Amino acid sequence: MDTKKLEFLKETARRVRVGIIDAVFSAASGHPGGSLSIADVVTYLYFEKLNVDPADPQKADRDRLVLSKGHCAPALYSVLAQKGFLPVEDLKTLRKTASYLQGHPDMKHTPGVDMSSGSLGQGTSVSCGMALSAKLDGADYKVYAILGDGETQEGQVWEAAMFAGHYGLSNLCWLVDLNGLQIDGPIAEVMNPAPHEDKFRAFGWNVVHCDAHDFESIEAAYKAFDECSDKPTVIISHSVKGKGVSFMENNVNWHGAAPNAEQYEIAMADLGER
Amino acid sequence: MAEKIATREAYGKALAEFGAEYENLVVLDADLAAATKTGIFKKAFPERFFDCGIAENNMIGVAAGLALTGKIPFASSFAMFAAGRSYEQVRNTVGYPHINVKIGATHAGITVGEDGATHQCCEDLALMRTIPGMVVINPADAVEARLAVKAAIEHDGPVYLRFGRMAVPVVNGDDYKFEIGKGVKLADGCDVALIATGIEVEQALLARDILAAEGIKASVVNIHTIKPLDEELVIAEAKACGAVVTCEEHSIIGGLGSAVAEVLSEKCPTPVLKVGVNDEFGRSGPAKELVSYFHLDAESIAAKAREAIALKK
């Protein structure tokens, strides 16, 4: 990856993180930890990978993205704002009564959101339906979904994984955000879904890994998806929950909590805004 | 003896019939194609039929994804699983985003018969009715079932269609016109209104004859669309008769009876008595016997009608 591109992605991801913190701070609630852990991934997808157009959010041949871990809506909204789907200043209306930026993604009112989500596990099946539809039509678009690692405790994820493997949905790419933490603690202690790799392989998937905070690694993983023509691909994305904000990193307490004014200032300093 | 045909049979045939006209119609099933009769569509259009295996929750989500990309998906299973097991998938993944998914739920109510309580869904109308924007249709016979499938295809938005396992007589003629949300007056009367849905329409017509022999004039209305309810017709019948009996093969909690009572209590207070499955689970037995066992037969409706009339005085 050339330096210019890398620097652009890093700067964009930094802005995405600033938007996440601004939104959650303004809402005084929300899910910063898992939003920050996918900030680099969504930045890569929207600026390097997805065929989408802010001027025509519903264009028929666009790539689709389903944020199955819908509670990380701040990351999606923030990258959509950076991409031009919505004004950056609107991020501060997150979760407000009059705002279109709902606590979990609402496709009916948010440009660029391909599917409403929030109830864990359900987006995976929707992504399968979209990918199957593209196959039926002989269409070229690809379907991407982002799952939480805790989300893989939901049985529906594995119903969907079985379906995608059975129908050979090679145009489908999931990313499991393996940040290792869920509300009640480390996923390995709450209900260990490991090993993801063996499970997905057993369901007929192409499995690749990436470092969720290294753009070259993310790029290599999505390239592996492009090169696989006979099965769905899952990227196991090794991430740090709360990445980029010092006191949030690897701290389960920041799964679903907003910073206070003092913490907000520290976060903004961590993100190079002060 | 009129021809008897199960509404699920009409459902499968209608899918195959309209599949020719609507090339974007696709059908999903969860390993019950032989029972839900979607197998008829599968035979006609194998490339547009997708078995999801015994995984109904995934099936509902797959249907949503197909609908978002231009297909008209019918997702089929027994009512118990489509509306019961997958309630939250239907609510959050189909209802909330108002996605154009059609749910074809067969084997509704106690006329599933011998399989018994675990497979006899008497709660689906109640569950589906609470979802904003969901159209809920419960056809009475094969003619209505076929037209309901066509109306669902042409309706832009989620639709829940309820079909039965038991063969029932055809009560509607070939010239029957079906419109979502429009009830059908089948017989005039002035003493009591029998407002029925699904297989209970036939029983209500039989009850009318029993009552007529006693000099009681009962009107009969077929409410095929539980939501949106034809409030105008319900209110008109209540005004004309002064007493109402609702008839449904469903729990007396939350279904047609509740919907009618909700409307009348606010807009035209009238005695409403409910014929339905009382607050209890089903049981195994031949379907026809269960109709009597659970007091859904014509005699039970007639008895309820006499009670309703007594409340007028």
Chai-1 contact restraints between the chains, C-beta under 6 A:
chainA,res_idxA,chainB,res_idxB,connection_type,confidence,min_distance_angstrom,max_distance_angstrom,comment,restraint_id
A,M107,B,P97,contact,1.0,0.0,6.0,A-B,restraint_1
A,S116,B,Y96,contact,1.0,0.0,6.0,A-B,restraint_2
A,S116,B,P97,contact,1.0,0.0,6.0,A-B,restraint_3
A,S119,B,N92,contact,1.0,0.0,6.0,A-B,restraint_4
A,Q122,B,G61,contact,1.0,0.0,6.0,A-B,restraint_5
A,Q122,B,Q89,contact,1.0,0.0,6.0,A-B,restraint_6
A,Q122,B,T93,contact,1.0,0.0,6.0,A-B,restraint_7
A,S125,B,N58,contact,1.0,0.0,6.0,A-B,restraint_8
A,S125,B,G61,contact,1.0,0.0,6.0,A-B,restraint_9
A,S125,B,V62,contact,1.0,0.0,6.0,A-B,restraint_10
A,V126,B,G61,contact,1.0,0.0,6.0,A-B,restraint_11
A,V126,B,A64,contact,1.0,0.0,6.0,A-B,restraint_12
A,V126,B,G65,contact,1.0,0.0,6.0,A-B,restraint_13
A,C128,B,V62,contact,1.0,0.0,6.0,A-B,restraint_14
A,G129,B,V62,contact,1.0,0.0,6.0,A-B,restraint_15
A,G129,B,A64,contact,1.0,0.0,6.0,A-B,restraint_16
A,G129,B,G65,contact,1.0,0.0,6.0,A-B,restraint_17
A,G129,B,L66,contact,1.0,0.0,6.0,A-B,restraint_18
A,M130,B,G65,contact,1.0,0.0,6.0,A-B,restraint_19
A,M130,B,T69,contact,1.0,0.0,6.0,A-B,restraint_20
A,S133,B,L66,contact,1.0,0.0,6.0,A-B,restraint_21
A,S133,B,T69,contact,1.0,0.0,6.0,A-B,restraint_22
A,S133,B,K71,contact,1.0,0.0,6.0,A-B,restraint_23
A,Q156,B,N57,contact,1.0,0.0,6.0,A-B,restraint_24
A,Q156,B,N58,contact,1.0,0.0,6.0,A-B,restraint_25
A,E159,B,A55,contact,1.0,0.0,6.0,A-B,restraint_26
A,E159,B,N58,contact,1.0,0.0,6.0,A-B,restraint_27
A,A160,B,N58,contact,1.0,0.0,6.0,A-B,restraint_28
A,F163,B,N58,contact,1.0,0.0,6.0,A-B,restraint_29
